[in-house]
Every structure is written in C-alpha cells, then in structure tokens.
Amino acid sequence: MKLTTMTQVTIDGVMQGNGAATDDRRNGFERGGWARGKGDDETRTFITQTYQRAEAFLFGRRTYELFAGSWGSIDPMRAHPIGVALNEAPKYVASTTLTAPRWEDTTVLRDDLAAAISELKAKPGGELQVHGSGILTRWLLENDLVDEMTLIVIPVILGQGARLFPETGPDLALDLVESRVDSKGVTIQVYRPAGRPRYATA
C-alpha cells in the first residue's frame, strides 16, 4: 500500500482546530473552525474521492478519537460518503495508551511503530491514508514512510495554533505532483518526498 497524508493548513501553516467547536482547543487556541465552509464543490468532491479510494486509515490518537466521535458515531455523518469509507475500511491507531478502541475494525499499533507501518505498506492494495494527525504525520515524514502528501491550504492567517511543521526540525525536498486552486482560493497541492534539499555553497 502507498502511504499518503492529507492535511488542511492555513497560509501560516496552522492545522489545529480546523473543524467543529468540539475540535482541538488546547493551549488557549481560540480561532477554531477556520476550514468550515471553505472550498468549492470541486474541492469537496476531491476530498470525498480521496477518502473513498483508501484501503485503510492510520491515525494518531487525538484525531482517531475526534473521528470516532463524529464519523464513527453520528448517524448523518456515518451515512455521508466519507463516513461510509471510514466505517467500511480497517483503521489503525498509533498509540501506547489507547486500550479499548470504540470504533469497529480498529487495530492499535503499540510497539515498534516503524516496523508495524512498514508491514502494512508491504500489503497489496491501494492507499494507507493519514488524515490530520499532525504529530504522526511529522514522525512519518522524519522516518521516510510517506509516499505522497496532500496539503489543502485555506486562505487565512491565524497567528496562533499548532503548526504542521515546527519552527525547527528535519528538512525535506518535495516534488510537486499536482496543484490546483479552486474558485474560493483554496489550493490543493500534492507532493512526493524527494530526499533532502540542496543549499547554496560558499
């Protein structure tokens, strides 16, 4: 399986609290819901179709619990095509503390995460998708486990909140696979990791 990630981010790279009022509001974050209603029908279709082509899903614990409490529990959301895709596919959670997952068809990956994910990737099939899950996404990139990364960039600057990429961290070159801008200014950028960047020499 190909491991792919999809993340909604602001222009200044924030990914925290993009959705409902009950989403991530840690550390005094007050500017949530910034992605709600953004994007046109083509963008919403792109997102839905991405979920529908997943062979399986991989989550960090926080995103898993948010999704389990929404897409996995609320009937109108379960009936939505994204909810159907999530509920029909196997789900994996990277967590050392989750002991009793409440969403059906969930497996907790507790031990050697790199080995477990490499084993999943070795299985035949389509995509192993990661949605949200910022800490996990950063770890996967640092460990060269991501095959493709999709960023959905919402045209807003928040000035606060947890960012997908920290102020300091490992560097990574990217090859652009696809790029589009919708009628509301939302951009979709699909990248493949391409090793380390090259820097100017003296």
Secondary structure, DSSP 8 states (H G I E B T S, - for coil): -EEEEEEEEETT-B-TT-S-TTS--GGG-----TTTT-S-HHHHHHHHHHHHTEEEEEEEHHHHHHHHTTTTT-HHHHHSHHHHHHHHS-EEEE-SS--S--SSSEEEE-S-HHHHHHHHHTSSSSEEEEES-HHHHHHHHHTT--SEEEEEEES---S-S-BSS-SS-----EEEEEEEE-TTS-EEEEEEE-S-------
